Amino acid sequence: MENVVLIIHLLLALALIGVVLMQRSEGGGLGMGGGGGGAMTGRAAATALGKITWILAAAFICTSIALTIIAAKNSSSSSVFDRLGTEAPAEETTAPVVPSGDSLLPPSEGDNSPLVPRAD
């Protein structure tokens, strides 16, 4: 269901972009041209494109709300803040990192540490 609404939402967005670009702006823009004699006059075309724009915008808002409701239903019931009180998983212990310039010496006989860094 979510995919169907999402596809409709994307198609509405593309149609809305196209209709807005076809409208006549004050500077001419990508409008339908100013020539008369067609089936629709300039004023009638502007009115029709305006109505189509409003319809597409309303449908776009409706699909946005529908997608929000669907996403809210599919999300977990707990908040991220509810999970903040839980313990973090224990980290694994790793061997200490020795800088690349230092070399390690074997431990002396009385020393219990496995490796001793050389001091130069």
DRENLO-729319 format. One line per field, with one value per residue: residue in one letter; chain; x, y, z of N, C-alpha, C in turn. Coordinates in Angstrom, 1 decimal. Atoms other than C-alpha are relative to their C-alpha. Layout:
<nodes>
residuo = a,...
cadena = A,...
neast = X,...
nnorth = Y,...
nup = Z,...
caeast = X,...
canorth = Y,...
caup = Z,...
ceast = X,...
cnorth = Y,...
cup = Z,...
</nodes>
This chain:
<nodes>
residuo = m,e,n,v,v,l,i,i,h,l,l,l,a,l,a,l,i,g,v,v,l,m,q,r,s,e,g,g,g,l,g,m,g,g,g,g,g,g,a,m,t,g,r,a,a,a,t,a,l,g,k,i,t,w,i,l,a,a,a,f,i,c,t,s,i,a,l,t,i,i,a,a,k,n,s,s,s,s,s,v,f,d,r,l,g,t,e,a,p,a,e,e,t,t,a,p,v,v,p,s,g,d,s,l,l,p,p,s,e,g,d,n,s,p,l,v,p,r,a,d
cadena = A,A,A,A,A,A,A,A,A,A,A,A,A,A,A,A,A,A,A,A,A,A,A,A,A,A,A,A,A,A,A,A,A,A,A,A,A,A,A,A,A,A,A,A,A,A,A,A,A,A,A,A,A,A,A,A,A,A,A,A,A,A,A,A,A,A,A,A,A,A,A,A,A,A,A,A,A,A,A,A,A,A,A,A,A,A,A,A,A,A,A,A,A,A,A,A,A,A,A,A,A,A,A,A,A,A,A,A,A,A,A,A,A,A,A,A,A,A,A,A
neast = 0.8,-0.9,-0.6,1.0,0.2,-1.3,-0.1,1.0,-0.6,-1.1,0.7,0.6,-1.1,-0.4,1.1,0.1,-1.1,0.3,1.1,-0.5,-0.9,0.8,0.8,-0.6,-0.5,0.0,-1.1,0.2,-0.4,0.3,1.5,0.6,-0.1,1.1,0.8,1.4,0.6,0.1,1.3,0.1,-0.6,-1.0,0.6,0.6,-1.1,-0.6,1.0,0.0,-1.2,0.0,0.9,-0.8,-1.1,0.6,0.4,-1.2,-0.6,0.8,-0.3,-1.3,0.0,0.7,-0.9,-1.1,0.6,0.2,-1.3,-0.4,0.8,-0.5,-1.3,0.2,0.5,-1.1,-1.1,0.2,0.9,-0.8,-0.7,-1.5,-0.3,0.3,-1.1,-1.3,-0.3,-0.5,-1.5,-0.6,-0.7,-1.4,-0.9,-1.0,-1.3,-1.0,-1.3,-0.3,-0.6,-1.3,-0.4,-0.8,-1.4,-0.5,-0.1,0.3,-1.1,0.6,-0.1,-1.1,0.4,0.9,1.1,1.1,0.7,-0.4,-0.9,-0.4,-0.5,-1.4,-0.2,-1.2
nnorth = -1.2,-1.2,-0.2,-0.6,-1.5,-0.7,-0.2,-1.0,-1.3,-0.5,-0.5,-1.3,-1.0,-0.3,-0.7,-1.4,-0.7,-0.3,-1.0,-1.3,-0.5,-0.4,-1.2,-1.2,-0.9,-1.4,-0.2,0.9,1.3,1.2,0.0,0.6,-0.9,-1.1,0.0,0.3,0.8,1.4,0.4,-0.7,-1.3,-0.1,-0.1,1.3,1.0,-0.3,0.4,1.4,0.4,-0.3,1.0,1.3,-0.1,0.2,1.4,0.8,-0.4,0.6,1.4,0.2,-0.1,1.2,1.2,-0.3,0.4,1.5,0.7,-0.2,0.9,1.4,0.1,0.0,1.3,1.0,-0.3,0.7,-0.7,-0.7,-1.1,0.1,-0.5,1.1,1.0,-0.6,0.6,1.3,0.2,0.2,1.3,0.0,-0.1,1.1,-0.5,0.3,-0.2,-1.5,-0.5,-0.6,-0.8,0.7,-0.3,0.8,1.5,0.7,0.9,1.0,-0.4,0.5,1.2,-0.3,-0.8,0.8,-0.6,0.7,-0.7,-1.3,-1.0,-0.5,-1.5,-0.5
nup = 0.0,-0.1,1.3,1.0,-0.3,0.3,1.5,0.3,-0.5,1.0,1.3,-0.2,-0.1,1.4,0.7,-0.6,0.5,1.4,0.1,-0.5,1.1,1.2,-0.3,0.6,-1.0,0.4,1.0,1.1,-0.5,0.9,0.1,1.2,1.1,-0.1,1.3,-0.2,1.1,-0.4,-0.6,-1.3,-0.1,-1.0,-1.3,-0.3,-0.3,-1.3,-1.0,0.0,-0.6,-1.4,-0.7,0.1,-1.0,-1.3,-0.2,-0.2,-1.3,-1.1,0.1,-0.5,-1.4,-0.5,0.0,-1.0,-1.3,0.0,-0.2,-1.4,-0.8,0.2,-0.6,-1.4,-0.4,0.1,-0.9,-1.3,-0.9,-1.0,0.4,-0.2,-1.4,-0.9,0.0,-0.5,-1.3,0.0,-0.1,1.3,0.1,-0.5,1.1,-0.1,-0.3,1.0,-0.4,0.0,1.2,-0.2,1.1,1.0,-0.2,-1.2,0.1,-1.3,-0.5,-0.9,-1.4,-0.8,-0.7,-1.2,0.4,0.4,1.2,1.2,0.9,-0.6,1.1,-0.1,-0.2,0.7
caeast = 0.0,2.8,4.5,1.3,0.8,4.5,4.3,1.1,2.9,5.9,3.6,1.7,5.0,6.1,2.7,2.7,6.1,5.0,1.8,3.6,6.2,3.5,1.8,2.5,4.7,5.0,8.2,6.8,8.6,7.7,4.0,1.7,2.5,0.4,-1.0,-4.8,-7.1,-6.7,-9.4,-8.6,-7.9,-5.0,-7.2,-9.1,-5.8,-4.5,-7.7,-7.7,-4.0,-4.6,-7.5,-5.3,-2.5,-4.8,-6.2,-2.7,-1.5,-4.4,-3.8,-0.1,-0.8,-3.3,-0.7,1.9,-0.5,-1.3,2.4,3.0,0.1,1.4,4.9,3.7,1.8,4.8,7.2,7.9,5.7,8.6,10.4,14.2,14.2,12.6,15.6,18.2,18.0,19.1,22.6,24.9,26.4,29.8,32.7,35.2,38.7,41.5,45.2,46.8,47.9,51.6,52.8,54.6,57.9,58.2,59.4,58.6,61.2,60.5,59.8,62.5,62.5,60.9,58.4,54.9,53.8,53.9,55.6,57.5,57.9,61.4,62.4,64.8
canorth = 0.0,2.4,1.8,2.6,5.9,6.7,6.2,8.3,11.0,11.1,11.3,14.1,15.9,15.6,16.7,19.7,20.7,20.5,22.5,25.2,25.5,25.8,28.7,32.1,34.2,37.9,37.6,35.0,32.0,28.6,29.7,28.6,31.6,34.8,34.0,34.1,32.1,28.8,26.8,28.6,32.2,33.3,34.1,30.8,28.8,30.6,29.9,26.2,25.8,27.5,25.1,22.1,23.4,23.7,20.2,18.7,20.6,19.4,15.8,16.1,17.3,14.4,11.8,13.5,13.1,9.5,8.6,10.2,8.2,4.9,5.6,6.3,3.0,1.0,2.6,1.0,2.0,3.2,6.4,6.8,8.6,5.5,3.4,5.8,4.2,0.8,-0.5,-0.3,-3.6,-4.4,-3.5,-6.2,-5.8,-5.5,-5.5,-2.0,-0.1,0.7,3.7,2.7,4.3,2.2,-1.4,-3.9,-5.8,-9.1,-8.8,-9.2,-12.3,-10.7,-8.7,-10.1,-7.8,-9.5,-6.8,-3.7,-0.6,0.4,3.9,5.6
caup = 0.0,0.9,-2.4,-4.4,-2.5,-2.9,-6.7,-6.9,-4.8,-7.2,-10.3,-8.7,-7.9,-11.6,-12.9,-10.5,-11.7,-15.3,-14.8,-12.9,-15.7,-18.4,-16.6,-18.1,-15.9,-16.0,-18.1,-20.5,-19.1,-20.5,-20.8,-23.6,-25.7,-26.2,-29.7,-29.9,-32.2,-30.4,-28.8,-25.5,-25.0,-22.9,-19.9,-20.2,-20.3,-17.3,-15.4,-16.4,-15.5,-12.2,-11.3,-12.4,-10.2,-7.2,-7.7,-8.1,-5.0,-2.9,-4.1,-3.3,0.2,0.7,-0.4,1.9,4.9,3.9,3.7,7.1,8.6,7.0,8.2,11.7,11.8,10.6,13.0,16.4,19.3,21.5,21.2,20.8,24.2,25.8,24.7,26.1,29.6,28.4,28.9,25.9,24.7,26.3,24.0,23.2,24.6,22.1,22.3,23.0,19.9,19.8,17.8,14.6,15.7,18.9,18.9,21.6,23.7,25.3,29.0,31.5,33.7,36.8,34.8,34.3,31.4,28.0,26.0,27.1,24.8,24.1,25.3,22.9
ceast = 0.9,0.7,-0.9,-0.2,1.2,0.1,-1.0,0.6,1.1,-0.6,-0.6,1.1,0.4,-1.1,-0.1,1.1,-0.3,-1.0,0.5,0.9,-0.7,-0.7,0.8,0.4,0.0,1.1,-0.2,0.3,-0.2,-1.5,-0.4,0.0,-1.2,-0.9,-1.5,-0.4,0.0,-1.3,-0.2,0.7,1.1,-0.5,-0.6,1.1,0.6,-0.9,0.0,1.3,0.0,-0.9,0.8,1.1,-0.6,-0.4,1.2,0.6,-0.7,0.2,1.4,0.0,-0.7,0.9,1.1,-0.5,-0.2,1.3,0.5,-0.8,0.5,1.3,-0.1,-0.6,1.0,1.2,-0.2,-0.7,0.8,0.8,1.5,0.4,-0.3,1.1,1.3,0.4,0.6,1.5,0.5,0.7,1.5,0.9,1.1,1.4,1.0,1.4,0.4,0.7,1.3,0.3,1.0,1.5,0.6,0.1,-0.1,1.2,-0.7,0.1,1.2,-0.5,-0.9,-1.2,-1.2,-0.7,0.5,1.0,0.3,0.5,1.4,0.0,1.3,0.3
cnorth = 1.3,0.3,0.6,1.5,0.7,0.3,1.1,1.4,0.5,0.4,1.3,1.1,0.4,0.8,1.4,0.8,0.4,1.0,1.3,0.6,0.4,1.3,1.2,0.9,1.4,0.3,-1.0,-1.4,-1.1,-0.1,-0.5,1.0,1.0,0.0,-0.3,-1.0,-1.4,-0.4,0.7,1.3,0.0,0.0,-1.4,-1.1,0.2,-0.5,-1.6,-0.6,0.3,-1.0,-1.3,0.1,-0.1,-1.4,-0.9,0.3,-0.6,-1.5,-0.3,0.1,-1.2,-1.2,0.2,-0.4,-1.5,-0.7,0.2,-0.9,-1.5,-0.2,-0.1,-1.4,-1.1,0.2,-0.8,0.9,0.8,1.1,-0.2,0.4,-1.1,-1.0,0.5,-0.6,-1.4,0.0,-0.2,-1.4,0.2,0.0,-1.1,0.7,-0.4,0.3,1.5,0.3,0.7,0.9,-0.6,0.2,-0.8,-1.5,-0.6,-0.9,-1.1,0.4,-0.6,-1.2,0.3,0.8,-0.9,0.5,-0.7,0.7,1.4,0.9,0.4,1.5,0.4,1.4
cup = 0.0,-1.3,-1.1,0.3,-0.3,-1.5,-0.4,0.4,-1.0,-1.3,0.2,0.1,-1.4,-0.7,0.5,-0.5,-1.5,-0.2,0.4,-1.1,-1.2,0.2,-0.5,1.2,-0.5,-1.1,-1.2,0.4,-1.0,-0.2,-1.4,-1.2,0.0,-1.2,0.3,-1.1,0.3,0.6,1.4,-0.1,1.1,1.4,0.4,0.3,1.3,1.1,0.1,0.7,1.5,0.8,0.0,1.1,1.4,0.3,0.2,1.4,1.1,0.0,0.6,1.5,0.6,0.0,1.0,1.4,0.1,0.2,1.4,0.9,-0.1,0.7,1.5,0.5,-0.1,0.9,1.4,1.0,1.0,-0.7,0.1,1.4,1.0,0.0,0.5,1.4,0.0,0.0,-1.5,0.0,0.4,-1.3,0.2,0.3,-1.1,0.5,-0.1,-1.3,0.3,-1.1,-0.9,0.2,1.1,-0.4,1.3,0.3,0.7,1.4,0.7,0.9,1.2,-0.4,-0.5,-1.2,-1.2,-0.9,0.7,-1.1,0.3,0.1,-0.7,0.4
</nodes>
